[in-house]
Amino acid sequence: MTNKKRIGLNVPTALYMGLKQEANASGQTLNGLIVQILWEWKKRNQSE
C-alpha cells in the first residue's frame, strides 16, 4: 500500500519545458522537482 495520491496538472507548454529543463539540470525527475517545490511552498506558508 502506498501513501501517495495521484494528481493531474495541466500547465502551459512554456512552464512545462522550463520545469523539465530545471529538473534535468538538477538530476531530478519532473515529478520529483514538482513535489520538492510543493513541499517548500507548504513549509513557507504553514506558519502564516
N, C-alpha and C positions, 0 to 999 in steps of 0.2 A: 504494500500500500504506500502511495506517495503522499507527501504533504505539500503538494503543489496544485495550483489551478491554472488552467489554460485560458488565456485571453487573446482576443484578436485585435489588432490595431490596423487602421487604415491611415497611412501617413503620406504626405506629398512625396513625390519621387525625389525631389532635391534633398529633403530631410533624410529619407531612406539612404540615399547614396552617401551623404555626409556621415551618417551614423555607421554605415557599413565600412567606409574608409577608416574612420576612427577606430572601430573595433579591430580591423585587420592590422592597423599600425600598432595597436597596443597588445596584439596577440590574443584577443578575445573573440568569442562569437558575438554576433549581433545581439542575440538573446542575453548573453552574459553582460554586455555593456548596458543594455536597457534595464536589466534587473539592478545593476550597480547604480545607475542614475536614479532609479526609483527609491532604492534604499537610502541614498544620500539625501534625496528630497524629503523623505519621511523623517529622517533624523533631524534635519534642519527645521522642519515645520511642526514637529510634535510638541515642542516646548512652548510654542507661541500661543 
